[in-house]
Amino acid sequence: MTTGNARSQSGSELGYARVSATRQSLERQLDALASIGIPVAGVCVDKKITDDRPAWRHYRVKTA
């Protein structure tokens, strides 16, 4: 389970959540990000993934 946050190039808050196992909770990660002011619309999510993480690549581009 991975959760993170950063500012985008425009200065808005973004978040990243990743769940790779069925026992991990995406909702818990979204709640944690919301508790620090990151809206769900600003969260990139990868689920049940292997080495390919499309949302992570998108998140990295927005925060570079």
PDB file of N, H, CA, C and O in Angstrom:
ATOM      1  N   MET A   1       0.849  -1.161   0.000  1.00  0.00           N
ATOM      2  CA  MET A   1       0.000   0.000   0.000  1.00  0.00           C
ATOM      3  C   MET A   1       0.897   1.226   0.000  1.00  0.00           C
ATOM      4  O   MET A   1       1.836   1.320   0.790  1.00  0.00           O
ATOM      5  N   THR A   2       0.601   2.171  -0.896  1.00  0.00           N
ATOM      6  H   THR A   2      -0.162   2.095  -1.539  1.00  0.00           H
ATOM      7  CA  THR A   2       1.386   3.385  -1.003  1.00  0.00           C
ATOM      8  C   THR A   2       0.460   4.577  -1.054  1.00  0.00           C
ATOM      9  O   THR A   2      -0.551   4.545  -1.755  1.00  0.00           O
ATOM     10  N   THR A   3       0.784   5.619  -0.330  1.00  0.00           N
ATOM     11  H   THR A   3       1.606   5.644   0.239  1.00  0.00           H
ATOM     12  CA  THR A   3       0.030   6.861  -0.381  1.00  0.00           C
ATOM     13  C   THR A   3       1.035   8.002  -0.351  1.00  0.00           C
ATOM     14  O   THR A   3       2.020   7.950   0.385  1.00  0.00           O
ATOM     15  N   GLY A   4       0.785   9.029  -1.148  1.00  0.00           N
ATOM     16  H   GLY A   4      -0.015   9.072  -1.745  1.00  0.00           H
ATOM     17  CA  GLY A   4       1.691  10.174  -1.155  1.00  0.00           C
ATOM     18  C   GLY A   4       0.978  11.419  -1.618  1.00  0.00           C
ATOM     19  O   GLY A   4      -0.123  11.352  -2.165  1.00  0.00           O
ATOM     20  N   ASN A   5       1.610  12.562  -1.397  1.00  0.00           N
ATOM     21  H   ASN A   5       2.504  12.617  -0.952  1.00  0.00           H
ATOM     22  CA  ASN A   5       1.033  13.803  -1.903  1.00  0.00           C
ATOM     23  C   ASN A   5       2.148  14.755  -2.306  1.00  0.00           C
ATOM     24  O   ASN A   5       3.274  14.662  -1.818  1.00  0.00           O
ATOM     25  N   ALA A   6       1.810  15.680  -3.215  1.00  0.00           N
ATOM     26  H   ALA A   6       0.896  15.755  -3.612  1.00  0.00           H
ATOM     27  CA  ALA A   6       2.753  16.681  -3.707  1.00  0.00           C
ATOM     28  C   ALA A   6       1.958  17.795  -4.350  1.00  0.00           C
ATOM     29  O   ALA A   6       0.737  17.705  -4.478  1.00  0.00           O
ATOM     30  N   ARG A   7       2.643  18.831  -4.748  1.00  0.00           N
ATOM     31  H   ARG A   7       3.635  18.904  -4.644  1.00  0.00           H
ATOM     32  CA  ARG A   7       1.996  19.929  -5.478  1.00  0.00           C
ATOM     33  C   ARG A   7       2.215  19.737  -6.967  1.00  0.00           C
ATOM     34  O   ARG A   7       3.288  19.317  -7.403  1.00  0.00           O
ATOM     35  N   SER A   8       1.179  20.051  -7.747  1.00  0.00           N
ATOM     36  H   SER A   8       0.308  20.392  -7.393  1.00  0.00           H
ATOM     37  CA  SER A   8       1.306  19.983  -9.196  1.00  0.00           C
ATOM     38  C   SER A   8       2.046  21.218  -9.681  1.00  0.00           C
ATOM     39  O   SER A   8       2.349  22.119  -8.899  1.00  0.00           O
ATOM     40  N   GLN A   9       2.332  21.254 -10.967  1.00  0.00           N
ATOM     41  H   GLN A   9       2.086  20.522 -11.602  1.00  0.00           H
ATOM     42  CA  GLN A   9       3.009  22.411 -11.550  1.00  0.00           C
ATOM     43  C   GLN A   9       2.185  23.679 -11.357  1.00  0.00           C
ATOM     44  O   GLN A   9       2.744  24.770 -11.248  1.00  0.00           O
ATOM     45  N   SER A  10       0.860  23.545 -11.315  1.00  0.00           N
ATOM     46  H   SER A  10       0.406  22.658 -11.404  1.00  0.00           H
ATOM     47  CA  SER A  10      -0.010  24.708 -11.131  1.00  0.00           C
ATOM     48  C   SER A  10      -0.167  25.085  -9.665  1.00  0.00           C
ATOM     49  O   SER A  10      -0.803  26.091  -9.349  1.00  0.00           O
ATOM     50  N   GLY A  11       0.415  24.280  -8.755  1.00  0.00           N
ATOM     51  H   GLY A  11       0.932  23.463  -9.011  1.00  0.00           H
ATOM     52  CA  GLY A  11       0.355  24.587  -7.332  1.00  0.00           C
ATOM     53  C   GLY A  11      -0.773  23.901  -6.589  1.00  0.00           C
ATOM     54  O   GLY A  11      -0.859  24.034  -5.368  1.00  0.00           O
ATOM     55  N   SER A  12      -1.646  23.170  -7.279  1.00  0.00           N
ATOM     56  H   SER A  12      -1.575  23.063  -8.270  1.00  0.00           H
ATOM     57  CA  SER A  12      -2.728  22.473  -6.588  1.00  0.00           C
ATOM     58  C   SER A  12      -2.202  21.184  -5.967  1.00  0.00           C
ATOM     59  O   SER A  12      -1.205  20.624  -6.423  1.00  0.00           O
ATOM     60  N   GLU A  13      -2.878  20.724  -4.930  1.00  0.00           N
ATOM     61  H   GLU A  13      -3.688  21.179  -4.559  1.00  0.00           H
ATOM     62  CA  GLU A  13      -2.470  19.508  -4.238  1.00  0.00           C
ATOM     63  C   GLU A  13      -2.892  18.280  -5.031  1.00  0.00           C
ATOM     64  O   GLU A  13      -4.007  18.218  -5.549  1.00  0.00           O
ATOM     65  N   LEU A  14      -2.004  17.313  -5.123  1.00  0.00           N
ATOM     66  H   LEU A  14      -1.098  17.363  -4.703  1.00  0.00           H
ATOM     67  CA  LEU A  14      -2.276  16.034  -5.775  1.00  0.00           C
ATOM     68  C   LEU A  14      -1.954  14.909  -4.817  1.00  0.00           C
ATOM     69  O   LEU A  14      -1.169  15.084  -3.885  1.00  0.00           O
ATOM     70  N   GLY A  15      -2.554  13.763  -5.042  1.00  0.00           N
ATOM     71  H   GLY A  15      -3.192  13.621  -5.799  1.00  0.00           H
ATOM     72  CA  GLY A  15      -2.253  12.601  -4.225  1.00  0.00           C
ATOM     73  C   GLY A  15      -2.074  11.379  -5.102  1.00  0.00           C
ATOM     74  O   GLY A  15      -2.512  11.357  -6.252  1.00  0.00           O
ATOM     75  N   TYR A  16      -1.425  10.357  -4.550  1.00  0.00           N
ATOM     76  H   TYR A  16      -1.070  10.374  -3.616  1.00  0.00           H
ATOM     77  CA  TYR A  16      -1.232   9.092  -5.249  1.00  0.00           C
ATOM     78  C   TYR A  16      -1.528   7.966  -4.274  1.00  0.00           C
ATOM     79  O   TYR A  16      -1.038   7.958  -3.145  1.00  0.00           O
ATOM     80  N   ALA A  17      -2.340   7.015  -4.728  1.00  0.00           N
ATOM     81  H   ALA A  17      -2.738   7.022  -5.645  1.00  0.00           H
ATOM     82  CA  ALA A  17      -2.663   5.843  -3.914  1.00  0.00           C
ATOM     83  C   ALA A  17      -2.466   4.604  -4.776  1.00  0.00           C
ATOM     84  O   ALA A  17      -2.772   4.605  -5.968  1.00  0.00           O
ATOM     85  N   ARG A  18      -1.944   3.538  -4.148  1.00  0.00           N
ATOM     86  H   ARG A  18      -1.695   3.537  -3.180  1.00  0.00           H
ATOM     87  CA  ARG A  18      -1.723   2.285  -4.878  1.00  0.00           C
ATOM     88  C   ARG A  18      -2.104   1.118  -3.991  1.00  0.00           C
ATOM     89  O   ARG A  18      -1.672   1.029  -2.841  1.00  0.00           O
ATOM     90  N   VAL A  19      -2.912   0.229  -4.529  1.00  0.00           N
ATOM     91  H   VAL A  19      -3.263   0.302  -5.463  1.00  0.00           H
ATOM     92  CA  VAL A  19      -3.226  -1.022  -3.852  1.00  0.00           C
ATOM     93  C   VAL A  19      -2.898  -2.151  -4.811  1.00  0.00           C
ATOM     94  O   VAL A  19      -3.333  -2.151  -5.963  1.00  0.00           O
ATOM     95  N   SER A  20      -2.126  -3.111  -4.324  1.00  0.00           N
ATOM     96  H   SER A  20      -1.773  -3.111  -3.389  1.00  0.00           H
ATOM     97  CA  SER A  20      -1.724  -4.222  -5.183  1.00  0.00           C
ATOM     98  C   SER A  20      -2.201  -5.564  -4.654  1.00  0.00           C
ATOM     99  O   SER A  20      -1.968  -6.599  -5.278  1.00  0.00           O
ATOM    100  N   ALA A  21      -2.849  -5.551  -3.537  1.00  0.00           N
ATOM    101  H   ALA A  21      -3.038  -4.710  -3.030  1.00  0.00           H
ATOM    102  CA  ALA A  21      -3.372  -6.793  -2.962  1.00  0.00           C
ATOM    103  C   ALA A  21      -4.838  -6.576  -2.587  1.00  0.00           C
ATOM    104  O   ALA A  21      -5.235  -5.471  -2.218  1.00  0.00           O
ATOM    105  N   THR A  22      -5.616  -7.616  -2.682  1.00  0.00           N
ATOM    106  H   THR A  22      -5.293  -8.514  -2.981  1.00  0.00           H
ATOM    107  CA  THR A  22      -7.046  -7.493  -2.399  1.00  0.00           C
ATOM    108  C   THR A  22      -7.333  -7.114  -0.947  1.00  0.00           C
ATOM    109  O   THR A  22      -8.384  -6.543  -0.657  1.00  0.00           O
ATOM    110  N   ARG A  23      -6.416  -7.422  -0.036  1.00  0.00           N
ATOM    111  H   ARG A  23      -5.562  -7.886  -0.271  1.00  0.00           H
ATOM    112  CA  ARG A  23      -6.658  -7.090   1.370  1.00  0.00           C
ATOM    113  C   ARG A  23      -6.331  -5.631   1.693  1.00  0.00           C
ATOM    114  O   ARG A  23      -6.625  -5.173   2.797  1.00  0.00           O
ATOM    115  N   GLN A  24      -5.737  -4.900   0.769  1.00  0.00           N
ATOM    116  H   GLN A  24      -5.498  -5.272  -0.128  1.00  0.00           H
ATOM    117  CA  GLN A  24      -5.430  -3.496   1.005  1.00  0.00           C
ATOM    118  C   GLN A  24      -6.660  -2.636   0.705  1.00  0.00           C
ATOM    119  O   GLN A  24      -7.472  -2.982  -0.153  1.00  0.00           O
ATOM    120  N   SER A  25      -6.788  -1.526   1.408  1.00  0.00           N
ATOM    121  H   SER A  25      -6.128  -1.245   2.104  1.00  0.00           H
ATOM    122  CA  SER A  25      -7.978  -0.691   1.304  1.00  0.00           C
ATOM    123  C   SER A  25      -7.688   0.629   0.600  1.00  0.00           C
ATOM    124  O   SER A  25      -6.974   1.486   1.121  1.00  0.00           O
ATOM    125  N   LEU A  26      -8.251   0.773  -0.586  1.00  0.00           N
ATOM    126  H   LEU A  26      -8.831   0.077  -1.009  1.00  0.00           H
ATOM    127  CA  LEU A  26      -8.146   2.049  -1.295  1.00  0.00           C
ATOM    128  C   LEU A  26      -8.897   3.132  -0.533  1.00  0.00           C
ATOM    129  O   LEU A  26      -8.444   4.275  -0.463  1.00  0.00           O
ATOM    130  N   GLU A  27     -10.041   2.776   0.036  1.00  0.00           N
ATOM    131  H   GLU A  27     -10.409   1.848  -0.021  1.00  0.00           H
ATOM    132  CA  GLU A  27     -10.833   3.760   0.784  1.00  0.00           C
ATOM    133  C   GLU A  27     -10.041   4.342   1.950  1.00  0.00           C
ATOM    134  O   GLU A  27     -10.128   5.541   2.216  1.00  0.00           O
ATOM    135  N   ARG A  28      -9.278   3.519   2.642  1.00  0.00           N
ATOM    136  H   ARG A  28      -9.208   2.545   2.426  1.00  0.00           H
ATOM    137  CA  ARG A  28      -8.475   4.009   3.767  1.00  0.00           C
ATOM    138  C   ARG A  28      -7.430   5.020   3.278  1.00  0.00           C
ATOM    139  O   ARG A  28      -7.185   6.032   3.934  1.00  0.00           O
ATOM    140  N   GLN A  29      -6.823   4.739   2.131  1.00  0.00           N
ATOM    141  H   GLN A  29      -7.022   3.917   1.599  1.00  0.00           H
ATOM    142  CA  GLN A  29      -5.835   5.663   1.584  1.00  0.00           C
ATOM    143  C   GLN A  29      -6.486   6.966   1.139  1.00  0.00           C
ATOM    144  O   GLN A  29      -5.952   8.048   1.386  1.00  0.00           O
ATOM    145  N   LEU A  30      -7.647   6.863   0.477  1.00  0.00           N
ATOM    146  H   LEU A  30      -8.081   5.985   0.276  1.00  0.00           H
ATOM    147  CA  LEU A  30      -8.358   8.073   0.052  1.00  0.00           C
ATOM    148  C   LEU A  30      -8.775   8.903   1.262  1.00  0.00           C
ATOM    149  O   LEU A  30      -8.696  10.131   1.230  1.00  0.00           O
ATOM    150  N   ASP A  31      -9.219   8.238   2.332  1.00  0.00           N
ATOM    151  H   ASP A  31      -9.283   7.241   2.359  1.00  0.00           H
ATOM    152  CA  ASP A  31      -9.570   8.944   3.574  1.00  0.00           C
ATOM    153  C   ASP A  31      -8.358   9.648   4.163  1.00  0.00           C
ATOM    154  O   ASP A  31      -8.467  10.782   4.627  1.00  0.00           O
ATOM    155  N   ALA A  32      -7.198   8.987   4.151  1.00  0.00           N
ATOM    156  H   ALA A  32      -7.109   8.065   3.774  1.00  0.00           H
ATOM    157  CA  ALA A  32      -5.976   9.605   4.687  1.00  0.00           C
ATOM    158  C   ALA A  32      -5.584  10.834   3.882  1.00  0.00           C
ATOM    159  O   ALA A  32      -5.196  11.855   4.450  1.00  0.00           O
ATOM    160  N   LEU A  33      -5.683  10.739   2.570  1.00  0.00           N
ATOM    161  H   LEU A  33      -5.998   9.909   2.109  1.00  0.00           H
ATOM    162  CA  LEU A  33      -5.354  11.895   1.735  1.00  0.00           C
ATOM    163  C   LEU A  33      -6.374  13.019   1.947  1.00  0.00           C
ATOM    164  O   LEU A  33      -6.000  14.190   2.006  1.00  0.00           O
ATOM    165  N   ALA A  34      -7.650  12.671   2.062  1.00  0.00           N
ATOM    166  H   ALA A  34      -7.954  11.720   2.014  1.00  0.00           H
ATOM    167  CA  ALA A  34      -8.679  13.685   2.310  1.00  0.00           C
ATOM    168  C   ALA A  34      -8.450  14.389   3.642  1.00  0.00           C
ATOM    169  O   ALA A  34      -8.729  15.581   3.773  1.00  0.00           O
ATOM    170  N   SER A  35      -7.942  13.655   4.632  1.00  0.00           N
ATOM    171  H   SER A  35      -7.716  12.686   4.526  1.00  0.00           H
ATOM    172  CA  SER A  35      -7.719  14.251   5.954  1.00  0.00           C
ATOM    173  C   SER A  35      -6.629  15.325   5.935  1.00  0.00           C
ATOM    174  O   SER A  35      -6.562  16.155   6.841  1.00  0.00           O
ATOM    175  N   ILE A  36      -5.775  15.312   4.907  1.00  0.00           N
ATOM    176  H   ILE A  36      -5.829  14.638   4.171  1.00  0.00           H
ATOM    177  CA  ILE A  36      -4.761  16.363   4.790  1.00  0.00           C
ATOM    178  C   ILE A  36      -5.091  17.346   3.664  1.00  0.00           C
ATOM    179  O   ILE A  36      -4.242  18.124   3.229  1.00  0.00           O
ATOM    180  N   GLY A  37      -6.359  17.291   3.198  1.00  0.00           N
ATOM    181  H   GLY A  37      -7.049  16.659   3.551  1.00  0.00           H
ATOM    182  CA  GLY A  37      -6.835  18.289   2.257  1.00  0.00           C
ATOM    183  C   GLY A  37      -6.724  17.951   0.783  1.00  0.00           C
ATOM    184  O   GLY A  37      -6.891  18.834  -0.058  1.00  0.00           O
ATOM    185  N   ILE A  38      -6.448  16.701   0.444  1.00  0.00           N
ATOM    186  H   ILE A  38      -6.312  15.984   1.127  1.00  0.00           H
ATOM    187  CA  ILE A  38      -6.365  16.303  -0.958  1.00  0.00           C
ATOM    188  C   ILE A  38      -7.733  15.776  -1.384  1.00  0.00           C
ATOM    189  O   ILE A  38      -8.172  14.750  -0.866  1.00  0.00           O
ATOM    190  N   PRO A  39      -8.420  16.446  -2.312  1.00  0.00           N
ATOM    191  CA  PRO A  39      -9.727  15.948  -2.745  1.00  0.00           C
ATOM    192  C   PRO A  39      -9.572  14.685  -3.587  1.00  0.00           C
ATOM    193  O   PRO A  39      -8.552  14.504  -4.252  1.00  0.00           O
ATOM    194  N   VAL A  40     -10.569  13.817  -3.561  1.00  0.00           N
ATOM    195  H   VAL A  40     -11.398  13.963  -3.021  1.00  0.00           H
ATOM    196  CA  VAL A  40     -10.524  12.570  -4.324  1.00  0.00           C
ATOM    197  C   VAL A  40     -10.243  12.846  -5.802  1.00  0.00           C
ATOM    198  O   VAL A  40      -9.544  12.069  -6.453  1.00  0.00           O
ATOM    199  N   ALA A  41     -10.779  13.941  -6.332  1.00  0.00           N
ATOM    200  H   ALA A  41     -11.346  14.572  -5.803  1.00  0.00           H
ATOM    201  CA  ALA A  41     -10.559  14.284  -7.742  1.00  0.00           C
ATOM    202  C   ALA A  41      -9.087  14.551  -8.035  1.00  0.00           C
ATOM    203  O   ALA A  41      -8.672  14.482  -9.192  1.00  0.00           O
ATOM    204  N   GLY A  42      -8.294  14.853  -7.017  1.00  0.00           N
ATOM    205  H   GLY A  42      -8.631  14.909  -6.077  1.00  0.00           H
ATOM    206  CA  GLY A  42      -6.878  15.128  -7.203  1.00  0.00           C
ATOM    207  C   GLY A  42      -5.978  13.942  -6.915  1.00  0.00           C
ATOM    208  O   GLY A  42      -4.768  14.108  -6.763  1.00  0.00           O
ATOM    209  N   VAL A  43      -6.552  12.738  -6.836  1.00  0.00           N
ATOM    210  H   VAL A  43      -7.535  12.602  -6.960  1.00  0.00           H
ATOM    211  CA  VAL A  43      -5.772  11.546  -6.498  1.00  0.00           C
ATOM    212  C   VAL A  43      -5.630  10.640  -7.719  1.00  0.00           C
ATOM    213  O   VAL A  43      -6.621  10.284  -8.357  1.00  0.00           O
ATOM    214  N   CYS A  44      -4.400  10.275  -8.034  1.00  0.00           N
ATOM    215  H   CYS A  44      -3.596  10.564  -7.516  1.00  0.00           H
ATOM    216  CA  CYS A  44      -4.114   9.284  -9.080  1.00  0.00           C
ATOM    217  C   CYS A  44      -4.063   7.924  -8.394  1.00  0.00           C
ATOM    218  O   CYS A  44      -3.426   7.786  -7.350  1.00  0.00           O
ATOM    219  N   VAL A  45      -4.727   6.915  -8.966  1.00  0.00           N
ATOM    220  H   VAL A  45      -5.245   7.027  -9.814  1.00  0.00           H
ATOM    221  CA  VAL A  45      -4.848   5.606  -8.319  1.00  0.00           C
ATOM    222  C   VAL A  45      -4.400   4.495  -9.259  1.00  0.00           C
ATOM    223  O   VAL A  45      -4.793   4.460 -10.425  1.00  0.00           O
ATOM    224  N   ASP A  46      -3.582   3.596  -8.749  1.00  0.00           N
ATOM    225  H   ASP A  46      -3.263   3.625  -7.802  1.00  0.00           H
ATOM    226  CA  ASP A  46      -3.233   2.350  -9.436  1.00  0.00           C
ATOM    227  C   ASP A  46      -3.779   1.207  -8.597  1.00  0.00           C
ATOM    228  O   ASP A  46      -3.601   1.183  -7.380  1.00  0.00           O
ATOM    229  N   LYS A  47      -4.453   0.249  -9.254  1.00  0.00           N
ATOM    230  H   LYS A  47      -4.598   0.268 -10.244  1.00  0.00           H
ATOM    231  CA  LYS A  47      -5.014  -0.912  -8.552  1.00  0.00           C
ATOM    232  C   LYS A  47      -4.564  -2.197  -9.228  1.00  0.00           C
ATOM    233  O   LYS A  47      -4.483  -2.281 -10.453  1.00  0.00           O
ATOM    234  N   LYS A  48      -4.273  -3.192  -8.405  1.00  0.00           N
ATOM    235  H   LYS A  48      -4.338  -3.123  -7.409  1.00  0.00           H
ATOM    236  CA  LYS A  48      -3.952  -4.536  -8.888  1.00  0.00           C
ATOM    237  C   LYS A  48      -3.020  -4.485 -10.088  1.00  0.00           C
ATOM    238  O   LYS A  48      -3.357  -4.936 -11.183  1.00  0.00           O
ATOM    239  N   ILE A  49      -1.870  -3.938  -9.858  1.00  0.00           N
ATOM    240  H   ILE A  49      -1.597  -3.571  -8.969  1.00  0.00           H
ATOM    241  CA  ILE A  49      -0.935  -3.706 -10.938  1.00  0.00           C
ATOM    242  C   ILE A  49       0.298  -4.577 -10.803  1.00  0.00           C
ATOM    243  O   ILE A  49       0.537  -5.193  -9.764  1.00  0.00           O
ATOM    244  N   THR A  50       1.068  -4.616 -11.862  1.00  0.00           N
ATOM    245  H   THR A  50       0.874  -4.116 -12.706  1.00  0.00           H
ATOM    246  CA  THR A  50       2.359  -5.292 -11.830  1.00  0.00           C
ATOM    247  C   THR A  50       3.418  -4.199 -11.871  1.00  0.00           C
ATOM    248  O   THR A  50       3.389  -3.280 -11.053  1.00  0.00           O
ATOM    249  N   ASP A  51       4.339  -4.286 -12.799  1.00  0.00           N
ATOM    250  H   ASP A  51       4.363  -5.033 -13.463  1.00  0.00           H
ATOM    251  CA  ASP A  51       5.357  -3.249 -12.904  1.00  0.00           C
ATOM    252  C   ASP A  51       4.862  -2.016 -13.648  1.00  0.00           C
ATOM    253  O   ASP A  51       5.482  -0.956 -13.570  1.00  0.00           O
ATOM    254  N   ASP A  52       3.757  -2.145 -14.366  1.00  0.00           N
ATOM    255  H   ASP A  52       3.253  -3.006 -14.430  1.00  0.00           H
ATOM    256  CA  ASP A  52       3.196  -1.019 -15.107  1.00  0.00           C
ATOM    257  C   ASP A  52       2.300  -0.208 -14.169  1.00  0.00           C
ATOM    258  O   ASP A  52       1.314  -0.726 -13.645  1.00  0.00           O
ATOM    259  N   ARG A  53       2.640   1.038 -13.963  1.00  0.00           N
ATOM    260  H   ARG A  53       3.441   1.459 -14.388  1.00  0.00           H
ATOM    261  CA  ARG A  53       1.880   1.907 -13.058  1.00  0.00           C
ATOM    262  C   ARG A  53       1.501   3.188 -13.784  1.00  0.00           C
ATOM    263  O   ARG A  53       2.162   4.211 -13.605  1.00  0.00           O
ATOM    264  N   PRO A  54       0.446   3.158 -14.606  1.00  0.00           N
ATOM    265  CA  PRO A  54       0.076   4.327 -15.399  1.00  0.00           C
ATOM    266  C   PRO A  54      -0.265   5.559 -14.566  1.00  0.00           C
ATOM    267  O   PRO A  54       0.097   6.673 -14.943  1.00  0.00           O
ATOM    268  N   ALA A  55      -0.953   5.380 -13.447  1.00  0.00           N
ATOM    269  H   ALA A  55      -1.247   4.475 -13.140  1.00  0.00           H
ATOM    270  CA  ALA A  55      -1.300   6.544 -12.620  1.00  0.00           C
ATOM    271  C   ALA A  55      -0.047   7.161 -11.998  1.00  0.00           C
ATOM    272  O   ALA A  55       0.036   8.380 -11.853  1.00  0.00           O
ATOM    273  N   TRP A  56       0.936   6.318 -11.628  1.00  0.00           N
ATOM    274  H   TRP A  56       0.868   5.328 -11.747  1.00  0.00           H
ATOM    275  CA  TRP A  56       2.190   6.828 -11.064  1.00  0.00           C
ATOM    276  C   TRP A  56       2.922   7.679 -12.098  1.00  0.00           C
ATOM    277  O   TRP A  56       3.434   8.750 -11.773  1.00  0.00           O
ATOM    278  N   ARG A  57       2.972   7.207 -13.336  1.00  0.00           N
ATOM    279  H   ARG A  57       2.555   6.337 -13.600  1.00  0.00           H
ATOM    280  CA  ARG A  57       3.628   8.002 -14.397  1.00  0.00           C
ATOM    281  C   ARG A  57       2.909   9.339 -14.572  1.00  0.00           C
ATOM    282  O   ARG A  57       3.556  10.376 -14.721  1.00  0.00           O
ATOM    283  N   HIS A  58       1.586   9.321 -14.554  1.00  0.00           N
ATOM    284  H   HIS A  58       1.061   8.479 -14.433  1.00  0.00           H
ATOM    285  CA  HIS A  58       0.806  10.547 -14.689  1.00  0.00           C
ATOM    286  C   HIS A  58       1.090  11.492 -13.518  1.00  0.00           C
ATOM    287  O   HIS A  58       1.273  12.692 -13.720  1.00  0.00           O
ATOM    288  N   TYR A  59       1.126  10.959 -12.314  1.00  0.00           N
ATOM    289  H   TYR A  59       0.977   9.984 -12.151  1.00  0.00           H
ATOM    290  CA  TYR A  59       1.411  11.734 -11.096  1.00  0.00           C
ATOM    291  C   TYR A  59       2.787  12.380 -11.173  1.00  0.00           C
ATOM    292  O   TYR A  59       2.945  13.556 -10.845  1.00  0.00           O
ATOM    293  N   ARG A  60       3.786  11.608 -11.609  1.00  0.00           N
ATOM    294  H   ARG A  60       3.658  10.653 -11.876  1.00  0.00           H
ATOM    295  CA  ARG A  60       5.159  12.126 -11.712  1.00  0.00           C
ATOM    296  C   ARG A  60       5.262  13.248 -12.712  1.00  0.00           C
ATOM    297  O   ARG A  60       5.975  14.222 -12.470  1.00  0.00           O
ATOM    298  N   VAL A  61       4.570  13.143 -13.833  1.00  0.00           N
ATOM    299  H   VAL A  61       3.991  12.352 -14.030  1.00  0.00           H
ATOM    300  CA  VAL A  61       4.594  14.207 -14.851  1.00  0.00           C
ATOM    301  C   VAL A  61       3.980  15.476 -14.278  1.00  0.00           C
ATOM    302  O   VAL A  61       4.510  16.568 -14.483  1.00  0.00           O
ATOM    303  N   LYS A  62       2.866  15.344 -13.560  1.00  0.00           N
ATOM    304  H   LYS A  62       2.435  14.457 -13.394  1.00  0.00           H
ATOM    305  CA  LYS A  62       2.193  16.520 -13.000  1.00  0.00           C
ATOM    306  C   LYS A  62       2.997  17.193 -11.893  1.00  0.00           C
ATOM    307  O   LYS A  62       2.827  18.389 -11.657  1.00  0.00           O
ATOM    308  N   THR A  63       3.866  16.454 -11.210  1.00  0.00           N
ATOM    309  H   THR A  63       4.003  15.482 -11.402  1.00  0.00           H
ATOM    310  CA  THR A  63       4.610  17.043 -10.091  1.00  0.00           C
ATOM    311  C   THR A  63       6.049  17.400 -10.470  1.00  0.00           C
ATOM    312  O   THR A  63       6.788  17.944  -9.650  1.00  0.00           O
ATOM    313  N   ALA A  64       6.442  17.102 -11.683  1.00  0.00           N
ATOM    314  H   ALA A  64       5.842  16.660 -12.350  1.00  0.00           H
ATOM    315  CA  ALA A  64       7.828  17.391 -12.111  1.00  0.00           C
ATOM    316  C   ALA A  64       8.052  18.876 -12.301  1.00  0.00           C
ATOM    317  O   ALA A  64       9.154  19.293 -12.657  1.00  0.00           O
TER     318      ALA A  64
END
